[in-house]
Amino acid sequence: MAEKTSDGPMDARRFAALADAYGSALHRWPPAEQAAAILFAETDEGRAVLRRAGRLDAMLDRHRVEAPGAALHRTIAASAATQVRQSRRRRFWWLGFGLAGVGLAGAVAGLALVAVVSPDMQPDHYVMDANATSFGDAGPDADPYEEDL
């Protein structure tokens, strides 16, 4: 976000906003604001704002974050190992599905090729079905008036 620069003397509201953002050390403030801030800091209101910002700076400087314990390290390492195992297992299953899909596609392509390439040939022998007997056809469409033997 672009900083608003002051062309003239700084007002108390702008000085307080900069002190809240950058602290009580004026050398940390934006260079375009430092000259006007130094002049305003010499006023009673400026000194009060800088004292309040200085107390906040001191409180923030005293704050320390403890180093993570060994239990947290173990938990993170175990979680990472579990994630790696699950990722490998997922990859193995997807590889199996892919191979099965390729095999199925090959079988379908082979069936289609056999159906297209093989000629329609009539068999040279008669295959008996359930309605045929050695004496003739006994199906529902058989001729009921056959010769008596």
Contacts in CASP RR format, 6 or more apart in sequence:
PFRMAT RR
TARGET T0000
AUTHOR 0000-0000-0000
METHOD contacts of the structure
MODEL  1
MAEKTSDGPMDARRFAALADAYGSALHRWPPAEQAAAILFAETDEGRAVL
RRAGRLDAMLDRHRVEAPGAALHRTIAASAATQVRQSRRRRFWWLGFGLA
GVGLAGAVAGLALVAVVSPDMQPDHYVMDANATSFGDAGPDADPYEEDL
3 30 0 8 1.000
3 32 0 8 1.000
3 33 0 8 1.000
4 14 0 8 1.000
5 30 0 8 1.000
5 32 0 8 1.000
5 33 0 8 1.000
6 14 0 8 1.000
6 32 0 8 1.000
6 33 0 8 1.000
6 36 0 8 1.000
8 36 0 8 1.000
9 36 0 8 1.000
9 39 0 8 1.000
9 40 0 8 1.000
10 33 0 8 1.000
10 36 0 8 1.000
10 37 0 8 1.000
10 39 0 8 1.000
10 40 0 8 1.000
12 40 0 8 1.000
12 45 0 8 1.000
12 46 0 8 1.000
12 49 0 8 1.000
15 37 0 8 1.000
15 40 0 8 1.000
15 41 0 8 1.000
15 45 0 8 1.000
15 46 0 8 1.000
15 49 0 8 1.000
16 49 0 8 1.000
18 29 0 8 1.000
18 30 0 8 1.000
18 33 0 8 1.000
18 37 0 8 1.000
19 49 0 8 1.000
19 50 0 8 1.000
19 52 0 8 1.000
19 53 0 8 1.000
20 53 0 8 1.000
22 28 0 8 1.000
22 29 0 8 1.000
22 30 0 8 1.000
23 29 0 8 1.000
23 53 0 8 1.000
23 54 0 8 1.000
23 56 0 8 1.000
23 57 0 8 1.000
24 50 0 8 1.000
24 51 0 8 1.000
24 53 0 8 1.000
24 54 0 8 1.000
24 56 0 8 1.000
24 57 0 8 1.000
25 57 0 8 1.000
26 34 0 8 1.000
26 37 0 8 1.000
26 38 0 8 1.000
26 41 0 8 1.000
27 34 0 8 1.000
29 37 0 8 1.000
40 46 0 8 1.000
41 47 0 8 1.000
41 50 0 8 1.000
131 137 0 8 1.000
131 138 0 8 1.000
131 139 0 8 1.000
131 140 0 8 1.000
131 142 0 8 1.000
132 138 0 8 1.000
136 142 0 8 1.000
END
